[in-house]
Amino acid sequence: MEWHRDGFTITDDRCSIDVDTVIRLLHEQTYWARDIPPDAIRRAIDNSLCFSILEGEDFVGFARFITDHAVFGYLEDVIIDSNYRGRGLGQWLLDCMLAHPTVSSLKKLMLATEDAHGLYEKYGFASPARPEWIMERYNRNAFQNDPIQESRSQ
């Protein structure tokens, strides 16, 4: 699918993803992805429903849903290049993503954010009704001994 506005395009076409630019933006302009190895980011993109923002040929934004395409989706890696912020592109990206047929039919959407609660609340996201039901397992050493990365280098 594609959406157009003011010379920008949002698309779910995987061919439009400039993976190197996504990696650069995530490493240079986020707090959550600076330590994720490029190969891990590539695998994450390969296994997600992805959305790109383009201005002509210029890649200016990205976001993805980790999803089973039936019941659940987890919003990840929403990033707008700092040179393009303040133009409403992030909100437009969320509008388009949430209107996408796969996403709009999912029962539950989740995300994690340190500092953008106000933005996501406008789209119906809220603190969990039953936080006592939610658990996580966080592996701080996940990328120190990446068996997939090691097997590819052998």
C-alpha positions in Angstrom: 0.0 0.0 0.0 1.1 3.6 -0.5 0.0 6.9 0.8 1.0 10.3 -0.6 1.2 13.8 0.9 3.1 17.0 0.2 5.8 15.2 -1.9 6.2 12.4 0.6 5.2 8.7 0.2 4.6 6.1 2.9 4.8 2.6 1.7 4.8 -1.0 2.9 6.7 -2.1 -0.2 9.8 -4.0 1.1 11.8 -2.9 -1.9 11.6 0.7 -0.7 13.5 0.0 2.5 17.0 1.5 2.6 18.3 -0.9 5.2 21.7 0.9 5.6 19.9 4.2 6.3 17.6 2.5 8.8 20.6 1.1 10.6 22.3 4.5 10.5 19.2 6.3 11.9 18.7 3.8 14.6 22.3 3.9 15.7 22.8 7.7 15.5 19.3 9.1 16.4 17.8 6.7 19.0 18.4 5.6 22.6 16.9 2.2 22.1 18.8 0.7 19.2 22.4 2.1 19.5 23.8 -1.2 20.6 22.0 -3.5 18.2 24.3 -5.0 15.6 23.5 -4.2 12.0 22.9 -7.9 11.2 20.3 -8.1 14.0 18.6 -5.1 12.6 18.6 -6.6 9.1 17.0 -9.8 10.6 14.4 -7.8 12.5 13.4 -5.9 9.3 13.2 -9.2 7.3 10.7 -10.6 9.9 8.5 -7.5 10.3 5.7 -5.6 8.6 7.7 -2.5 7.6 6.8 1.0 6.6 9.1 3.5 4.9 8.7 7.3 4.3 10.3 8.7 1.2 10.6 12.1 -0.2 11.3 11.3 -3.9 14.3 9.0 -3.7 15.3 10.1 -0.2 14.6 7.7 2.6 13.5 9.8 5.6 11.6 7.6 8.0 10.8 4.1 9.1 8.7 2.0 11.5 7.8 -1.7 11.8 5.3 -4.0 13.4 6.4 -7.4 14.8 3.2 -9.3 14.1 1.5 -12.7 13.5 -0.8 -10.9 11.0 -3.8 -12.3 12.8 -4.1 -11.3 16.5 -1.0 -9.3 17.8 1.3 -6.6 16.8 4.2 -4.8 18.5 5.2 -1.4 17.2 9.0 -0.9 17.0 11.6 1.4 15.6 9.6 4.4 14.8 12.2 6.9 13.5 12.1 10.1 11.4 15.4 11.5 10.3 16.1 14.5 12.5 16.4 16.7 9.3 12.7 16.0 8.7 11.2 16.2 12.1 8.6 18.8 13.0 6.6 18.3 9.8 4.0 15.8 11.2 5.6 12.9 9.4 5.6 10.7 12.5 2.0 11.2 13.2 1.1 10.7 9.5 3.2 7.4 9.6 1.2 6.2 12.6 -2.1 7.2 10.9 -1.1 5.1 7.8 0.2 2.2 9.8 -2.9 1.9 12.0 -5.1 2.1 8.9 -3.2 -0.7 7.1 -5.5 -3.7 6.7 -3.2 -6.1 8.5 -2.7 -3.8 11.5 -6.3 -2.5 11.7 -7.6 -6.0 12.1 -5.3 -7.0 15.0 -6.8 -7.5 18.4 -3.9 -6.2 20.5 -1.2 -3.7 19.7 1.7 -2.9 22.1 4.7 -0.8 22.2 7.4 0.5 24.6 8.4 4.1 24.9 10.5 6.1 27.3 9.4 9.6 26.3 6.5 9.6 23.8 3.5 8.6 25.9 1.5 11.7 24.9 1.9 11.0 21.2 0.9 7.3 21.4 -2.1 8.1 23.8 -3.6 10.1 20.9 -3.8 6.8 19.0 -5.4 4.8 21.8 -2.4 3.3 23.4 -2.5 3.3 27.2 -0.8 1.7 30.2 -1.8 -2.0 30.4 -5.2 -2.5 32.2 -3.6 -5.5 34.0 0.1 -4.8 34.2 0.4 -7.8 36.6 -0.3 -10.0 33.6 2.6 -8.7 31.6 6.0 -10.2 32.1 9.3 -9.8 30.2 12.6 -11.4 30.1 15.4 -9.0 29.2 18.8 -10.4 28.1 21.4 -7.6 28.5 24.0 -9.8 26.9 21.9 -10.7 23.8 24.4 -9.4 21.3 27.7 -10.4 23.0 27.6 -14.0 21.7 25.1 -14.0 18.8 25.0 -17.6 17.5 23.4 -16.6 14.3 26.1 -13.9 13.6 28.8 -16.4 14.6 27.5 -19.1 12.3 27.4 -16.7 9.3 31.0 -15.7 9.8 32.3 -19.3 9.8 
